[in-house]
């Protein structure tokens, strides 16, 4: 069942959809989707930010082992374990990001995403300036820090899109974000490969840092955004 009311339960507090909840009219639903997804500034901001998140994440995940073996002289086993630690840290970071969203930012996940992107940029900057002689432990620790930060936005953006587009249009909003996320993954492969071949690995991580900072500023642009889109939904005028 789609909603609590379909099984005789009340809606969750503050999740009403205004007049849309009183009608099954196809024209009204089309107007709702137009206002809550296609013309919703916050939805598009999250979707664009998702592209930058994926460039950073996949840039490290896909190219990390090659960089560690070619530039840092690690054997493939140690390089693989280092990147695996990046992924594991991402799981922990996702849980922490969700907890901090509620504790520090009153459920405003876009603000937590800003902090996460800032953290990812800082750790990648540290990684950029690590000497070639840095130990495996230190190299892994810095990558783990980057993974801890970058996976928070990946998880929170999907949740926040559901909040901004509301329960009625969350799938549509996440579909757009998914397209841009995969575009970011593809762009990461092309961009990192080109920069590595043409300018070397140092420029690769400088590029990833720049992408993380751009993503952070995209998210900062919605710092004052509301926690969710339900108030917006309640004000849609279907008779226009």
C-alpha positions in Angstrom: 0.0 0.0 0.0 1.2 3.5 -0.8 0.0 5.5 2.2 -1.1 4.9 5.8 -4.6 6.1 5.1 -5.1 3.2 2.7 -5.0 0.8 5.7 -7.0 3.1 8.0 -4.1 4.9 9.6 -3.6 8.6 9.9 -0.9 10.4 7.8 2.4 11.2 9.5 2.4 14.7 11.0 3.2 17.5 8.6 3.2 15.3 5.5 -0.1 16.4 4.0 -0.3 17.2 0.3 -2.9 19.9 0.4 -5.8 19.5 -2.1 -4.0 16.8 -4.0 -4.9 14.4 -1.2 -8.6 15.1 -1.9 -8.6 14.3 -5.6 -7.4 11.6 -8.0 -7.6 13.9 -10.9 -4.8 13.3 -13.4 -4.5 17.0 -14.3 -3.9 17.8 -10.6 -1.2 15.2 -10.3 0.5 16.6 -13.4 0.4 20.1 -11.9 1.8 18.7 -8.6 4.7 17.0 -10.3 5.5 20.1 -12.3 5.6 22.3 -9.2 7.3 19.8 -6.9 9.9 18.3 -9.2 10.4 20.1 -12.6 10.1 23.6 -11.2 11.5 22.9 -7.8 14.8 24.8 -7.3 15.9 22.6 -4.4 15.3 19.3 -6.2 17.5 20.5 -9.1 20.2 21.8 -6.8 20.4 18.4 -5.1 20.5 16.6 -8.5 23.3 18.8 -9.8 25.2 18.3 -6.5 24.8 14.5 -7.0 26.9 14.7 -10.2 29.8 16.3 -8.3 29.5 13.8 -5.5 29.8 10.9 -7.9 32.8 12.4 -9.7 34.7 12.5 -6.4 33.6 9.1 -5.2 34.2 7.2 -8.4 37.4 9.1 -9.0 38.9 7.6 -5.9 37.2 4.3 -6.0 37.8 3.4 -9.7 41.3 5.0 -10.0 42.6 4.6 -6.5 44.3 1.2 -7.0 46.0 2.3 -10.2 47.3 5.5 -8.6 48.5 3.7 -5.5 50.4 1.1 -7.5 51.8 3.4 -10.2 52.6 6.5 -8.1 53.0 5.2 -4.6 54.7 1.9 -5.4 52.2 -0.3 -3.4 51.6 -3.8 -4.5 48.1 -4.5 -5.8 47.1 -6.3 -2.7 47.8 -3.4 -0.4 46.3 -1.0 -2.9 43.1 -3.0 -3.0 42.8 -3.2 0.8 43.4 0.6 1.0 40.5 1.3 -1.4 38.4 -1.3 0.5 39.0 0.6 3.7 37.7 3.7 1.8 34.5 1.9 1.1 34.1 0.6 4.7 34.7 4.1 6.1 31.9 5.2 3.8 29.4 2.9 5.5 30.3 4.3 8.9 30.4 7.9 7.5 26.9 7.4 6.1 25.5 6.4 9.5 27.3 9.3 11.3 26.0 11.8 8.7 22.5 10.7 9.2 22.8 10.9 13.0 24.4 14.4 12.8 21.8 15.6 10.4 19.1 15.1 13.1 21.3 16.1 16.1 23.0 19.2 14.7 20.9 20.4 11.7 17.3 19.6 12.8 16.9 17.2 9.9 18.2 19.6 7.2 20.4 17.2 5.3 21.6 19.7 2.8 23.6 21.4 5.6 25.2 18.2 6.6 26.0 17.6 2.9 28.0 20.9 2.9 30.0 19.7 5.9 30.7 16.3 4.2 31.9 17.9 1.0 34.1 20.2 2.9 35.6 17.3 4.8 36.2 15.4 1.5 38.0 18.4 0.0 40.2 18.7 3.1 41.2 15.0 3.2 41.9 15.0 -0.6 44.0 18.1 -0.1 46.0 16.3 2.6 46.3 13.4 0.3 47.6 15.6 -2.5 50.5 16.9 -0.3 51.5 13.5 1.2 55.1 12.8 0.3 55.8 9.7 -1.8 57.6 8.2 1.2 54.4 8.3 3.3 53.7 5.0 5.0 50.8 2.7 3.9 49.1 3.4 7.2 49.1 7.1 6.7 48.1 6.9 3.1 45.2 4.6 4.0 44.1 6.8 6.9 43.8 9.8 4.7 41.8 7.9 2.1 39.6 6.5 4.8 38.9 10.0 6.0 37.8 11.0 2.4 35.6 8.0 2.2 34.0 8.7 5.6 33.0 12.1 4.3 32.0 11.5 0.7 29.5 8.8 1.3 27.3 11.0 3.5 26.1 13.2 0.7 25.5 10.1 -1.6 23.0 8.7 0.9 21.5 12.0 2.2 20.8 13.4 -1.3 18.4 10.6 -2.0 16.6 11.1 1.3 16.5 14.8 1.0 15.0 14.6 -2.5 12.2 12.5 -1.0 11.7 15.3 1.6 11.8 18.1 -1.0 9.6 16.4 -3.6 7.4 14.8 -0.9 6.2 11.2 -0.7 4.1 11.7 -3.9 7.0 12.6 -6.2 10.1 11.2 -4.5 10.7 8.6 -7.1 10.6 11.1 -10.0 13.1 13.4 -8.2 15.5 10.5 -7.4 15.3 9.3 -11.0 16.7 12.6 -12.2 19.4 12.5 -9.5 20.2 8.9 -10.6 20.7 10.0 -14.2 23.1 12.8 -13.1 24.9 10.5 -10.7 25.6 8.0 -13.5 26.7 10.9 -15.7 29.1 11.9 -12.9 30.4 8.3 -12.8 31.0 8.4 -16.6 32.5 11.8 -16.5 34.8 10.7 -13.7 36.2 7.9 -15.8 36.9 10.2 -18.8 38.1 13.1 -16.8 40.5 11.3 -14.5 41.9 9.2 -17.3 42.6 12.2 -19.5 44.1 14.3 -16.7 46.3 11.3 -15.5 47.6 10.7 -19.0 48.1 14.3 -19.9 49.3 16.0 -16.7 50.1 13.2 -14.1 48.5 12.0 -10.9 49.1 15.2 -8.9 46.8 17.0 -11.2 44.2 14.3 -10.9 43.8 14.9 -7.2 43.8 18.6 -7.6 41.0 18.1 -10.1 39.0 16.0 -7.6 39.6 18.7 -4.9 38.2 21.3 -7.3 35.2 19.2 -8.1 34.5 18.6 -4.3 34.7 22.3 -3.7 32.3 23.1 -6.6 29.9 20.5 -5.2 30.1 22.1 -1.8 29.2 25.5 -3.1 26.3 24.1 -5.1 25.0 22.8 -1.8 25.8 26.0 0.1 23.4 27.8 -2.3 20.5 26.0 -0.6 21.7 26.6 3.0 18.5 28.5 3.7 16.2 25.9 2.1 13.3 24.5 4.1 13.6 21.1 5.7 11.1 19.6 3.3 8.6 20.5 0.6 5.3 19.8 2.3 4.5 23.5 2.9 5.2 24.2 -0.7 2.9 21.3 -1.7 0.1 22.6 0.4 0.1 26.0 -1.4 -0.2 24.7 -5.0 -3.2 26.2 -6.7 -4.8 23.6 -8.9 -7.4 25.8 -10.3 -4.9 28.1 -12.1 
